[in-house]
Amino acid sequence: MSHGDVEVAALTPPIVARSSATSALGAAALALERDLLLAFRHPSQLVQPLAFFAMVTLLFPLALSPEPARLREVAPGVLWTAALLASLLALEFLFRDDAHDGTLEQYALSGQSLTTLLFAKIAAHWVLTGVPLTLMAPLAALSLGASPSALPGIFAAVLIGSVTLSLIGSIGAALTLGIKRSGALLSLLTLPLALPVLIFGARATQLAMSGGPVVAPLELLGALAVLGTTLAPLAAAAAVRISLE
Amino acid sequence: MAWTWFHRLASPPYVYGVAGRLSPWFAWPAVLLILGGLYGGLVLAPPDYQQGDGFRIIYVHAPSAWMSLMVYTTMAGAAAIGLVWRMKVAHAAAAACAPIGASFTFAALVTGALWGEPMWGTYWQWDPRLTSELILFFLYLGYMGLRAGIEDPQRADRASALLAVVGVINVPIIHYSVTWWNSLHQAPSVMRLGKPSISLTMLLPLLAMLLGFTLLFIALLLVRLRAEVLLRERSSSWTREALLT
């Protein structure tokens, strides 16, 4: 932990001290604000998953061929594989520092609902990783030969899909708290659960690129996001509690 | 008290004794059913009019695939009981399920690939059921990996139990999204409503194998549960008595 973290932690609003007077939503808003503030003080954490996403996208033209027709064919798969891996990489930052410095423990003891607080953390994580990914994905799609008319569909698919990726990832990240060198295990736990997002996301992208109706896979992505929003914070909170036992 | 039997199941020495007494009652019928089913399936049943003798691998493949799902469900059920009632024996049962389930899943994958060679002309086809089976295998690996990764046994129990519950919610979602993604495989033909579409001489051995595999699982589970209970209770006095008498 660097010196900067301590300063920021001192500047951020002390949730615990105010907990008796704060509503659940107020506490969640404070947690969200704190996470965003901390992240903006460390921009490298934000940039790295994006750079990784761009790198993976770059690998495919180099490995396959620069031929546009061929690239266009594999573009949906490339985009979503890269997005899945990038979101996996970013999961490391979700709980790690807060578990180290005891923030998670304070959250659990604060008297506020841990589920709500974690939901705020997951929301912050999505704003910090999912949204940049969403902004980046259309660019990557263009570079792989998507026509500009396909971009709204791709944008919507990544926007909705990345919500679910953050939610599902939070469960794996919470379960592997306290395990040393948990990277490979985290991917083994998270990737199988994230496959439906990959399937529907890639399908939506494919349809968007071929000019077909995108609505059905988008709706399925939306259903997954709703289900994830309902259940994933509960599971993540249970997992965090287990890690604190 | 109507619930006494349930409370007694929480006692490791009681479960150790009962599991030891019960396991032969499942093991012997399992052996008889499997031998009978194999004889009926491999010798008595007529060759399929399309697939010839190649179809006979179904007598191992279908029961393995069936067990792979059933063991996962049993594991998640035991895990949920362990989470809710904090019952150590239930966690031990869930832990005992995982390697059995992973083995059945592996058997289903291998027999599926062997069946694929004569039927599709290739050992591996990205067909939805084989693909879901492969994903299920990864779910088992993740469960066992998480359990192995956490040093504190109680934390390992609770974290892996949570993962099993999350997994069992996701299994149908993954399965249907994979089916939606691609369907090449023939529709299930055994349990179709109305008259079964395969002949009775083919069906009866299959049912015997299904029941035999189920009983085999229960017998294996009881044996593994005993070992698991002994391992966990190795420092208590009753294990010494149980082992020396």
Contacts between the chains, C-beta under 8 A, distances in Angstrom:
chain1	res1	chain2	res2	distance
A	171	B	163	8.0
A	171	B	166	5.8
A	175	B	146	6.2
A	175	B	159	5.2
A	175	B	162	6.7
A	175	B	163	5.8
A	176	B	146	7.2
A	176	B	149	7.2
A	178	B	150	7.4
A	178	B	155	7.9
A	179	B	149	4.5
A	179	B	150	6.2
A	182	B	149	6.8
A	185	B	142	7.4
A	185	B	145	5.1
A	185	B	146	6.4
A	185	B	149	5.4
A	188	B	138	6.6
A	188	B	141	6.2
A	188	B	142	4.5
A	188	B	145	5.6
A	189	B	142	4.5
A	189	B	145	7.6
A	189	B	146	6.4
A	189	B	163	6.6
A	191	B	138	7.5
A	192	B	135	5.1
A	192	B	138	4.8
A	192	B	139	5.3
A	192	B	142	6.7
A	192	B	170	7.7
A	192	B	174	6.8
A	193	B	166	7.2
A	193	B	167	7.5
A	193	B	170	5.2
A	193	B	174	7.6
A	195	B	135	6.4
A	195	B	174	5.8
A	195	B	177	6.9
A	195	B	178	7.3
A	196	B	173	5.5
A	196	B	174	6.0
A	196	B	177	3.9
A	199	B	177	4.9
A	199	B	178	7.0
A	199	B	180	7.3
A	199	B	181	4.8
A	200	B	177	6.7
A	203	B	181	7.5
A	220	B	177	7.7
A	224	B	173	7.5
A	227	B	173	7.8
A	231	B	169	7.0
A	235	B	162	6.4
A	235	B	165	7.8
A	235	B	166	5.3
A	238	B	83	8.0
A	238	B	162	5.5
A	239	B	159	6.4
A	239	B	162	5.6
A	242	B	155	6.0
A	242	B	158	4.5
A	242	B	159	5.0
A	242	B	162	6.6
A	243	B	155	7.1
A	243	B	159	7.2
A	245	B	154	7.1
A	245	B	155	5.9
A	245	B	158	7.3
